[in-house]
Amino acid sequence: MALRKYRTDAAVAASEAETAQAGSPAYWVCLALLLATVALAARIASLW
């Protein structure tokens, strides 16, 4: 019975995380940081 409750709690938490991920500001900040890192790497590579 405890295992069923644990699975249910985990499923609810995963569902909430999935719905919050696409619209959360943290998602866009991480995406912007990733793009900035790629742009910086390309700029450094072009200098060599």
Secondary structure in CASP SS format (residue, H / E / C, confidence):
PFRMAT SS
TARGET T0000
AUTHOR 0000-0000-0000
METHOD secondary structure of the structure
MODEL  1
M C 1.00
A H 1.00
L H 1.00
R H 1.00
K H 1.00
Y H 1.00
R H 1.00
T H 1.00
D H 1.00
A H 1.00
A H 1.00
V H 1.00
A H 1.00
A H 1.00
S H 1.00
E H 1.00
A H 1.00
E H 1.00
T H 1.00
A H 1.00
Q H 1.00
A H 1.00
G H 1.00
S C 1.00
P H 1.00
A H 1.00
Y H 1.00
W H 1.00
V H 1.00
C H 1.00
L H 1.00
A H 1.00
L H 1.00
L H 1.00
L H 1.00
A H 1.00
T H 1.00
V H 1.00
A H 1.00
L H 1.00
A H 1.00
A H 1.00
R H 1.00
I H 1.00
A H 1.00
S H 1.00
L H 1.00
W C 1.00
END
